[in-house]
Amino acid sequence: MIAPHIMPQKDAKSTVIEIYNSVLSMARMTENSDLTLPIDNPAITRYLTHNYPIACPTLEDHNYLLGQVLSNLTSASRFRCYP
């Protein structure tokens, strides 16, 4: 089982303990999954603003990029690969 784990942004906290909850859930995910992918939300935002002509990336932009990454990671297990 692959478990993507998106780390929150420091400046967009909704609660004070959001970062602590993220760290604790990451520990649980590493115990209960085969592969845990920590994904840094601010890094995705920087990637989208520097590599694409997007001034302010939306949630749809983030979701599209993460969907492409996860799709490419799992394509070998979903489709028959030829040597």
Secondary structure, DSSP 8 states (H G I E B T S, - for coil): -EEEEEE--STT-SSTTHHHHHHHHHHHHHHH-SEEEEEEHHHHHHHHHHHSS-SS--HHHHHHHHHHHHHHHHHHHHS----
